[in-house]
Amino acid sequence: MADLPYRVEKPWGYEIIWAHTGRYVGKVLHVRAGQALSCQYHNVKDETLYVLTGELRMTLEPPGGPVERRVVRAGEAIHLPPKTIHEMEAVVDSDVLEASTPELDDIVRLKDRYGRA
């Protein structure tokens, strides 16, 4: 594992991983205005997001539940249990804190505007 913290460049911005243990991971996601993370879900990973700055449009679909579209602004948090389909797009440059279980490679992309599998 790399020394902490470390930065990972992404097509939508970047993430800074500042904590990574066998029990949890802490990240800062910087999402540039108009950019979006893939529409995805996790089989095991459980995460909670806190919008530190900015504003995001989110689409959420919990297992067996209806699709919800909402705007999440600075000061708001959202919990994404495993199997919750989710997508987020930044309305303005946004910084999001993510606390999650440590399964960083547990990602199933359903669609991605940057062509990632």
N, C-alpha and C positions, 0 to 999 in steps of 0.2 A: 504494500500500500504506500502511496506517495505521502510525503510529509504534508501535514495539514497546516493551514488551509491550502487548497489548490483550486485553480480555475480551469473549467472545461468550456471551450468555445462551442457554441451551438448556432445553427442557422438563424434562430430567432433572437439570439443574444448570447448569454453565457450563464453558467452556474458556478458558484463558489461552494465547494464542499468543505465545511469547517469542522465537522465532527463525523467520525465513522468508526463505530464500534461493532461488536457482535450483536448488539441489542438495538441500536438506533443510528440514524444518520441525520445530520443537520445541514441544510443547504440554503443558499440565497440564490433565487432565480431572478435574473435581470432580463425582462422581456421588452424588446423595443416596440414602440408604437406601431400598430398595424401588423405585427408578427404574431404567430400562434404556435403553440406546442401541438404535437400530433393528437388526433382523436385516438384515445388509448384506454386500456384498463390494465390492472395488475392482478395476477392470480393469487398472490400471497401478500404483497406489499400493502401496508396500511399507512396512509399519510394524512397529515393535517397541514393546510396552507393558511398563512396569515399574510394579508396584503399590507406590507409596510408602507409603500408609497404607490400611487397610481390608481388605475382602474382597469378591470378585466371584464370581458364578456365571457361567461362560462356556460357550457352545455353539460348537463349532468344526467346520467341515466343509471339509477341504482338497479341491481338485479331484480327483475320482475316489476320494476316501478315505472312510472311515467317519465318522459323526457322533461327536464326543467331547464329553461334558459333564464339566466339572471346576470345582473351586473354585480360585481363584488368590488368594493372600494376600500381605500386605506382604512385600517382599523377593524376590518371584518375578517373572520376566519371561517374555514370550511373543512369538514372532515370527509375524506374519500376512503371508505372501507374497500377491501379487496372486491374485485369484479365490478366496481362502479365505473361505467364508461364516462370519460370526461375529456373535455377540450377547453382550452382557454386561449383567448386572444387579447392582447393589450390594446386598450383604447388610447392610452398615452404610455410613455416609458414607465415601466412598473417594476418594483422590487418586491418579491414574494419570499417569505421565509417558509421553508418546508421542513417539517419534522416527520420522519418516517421510520419504519422498520428497515433493516439493512439490505433488503434484496434489490440492489441497484439495477441488476440486469433483468428483473421481472417486469417486462413491458411488452404488451401486445398492441402493436399499432394497427388501427383499423383504416386510417387514412392520414396522409402526411403531405402537406403542400411542398415539402422540400425533397420528396422522392425517396425518403428513407424507408427501408423495409421494416 
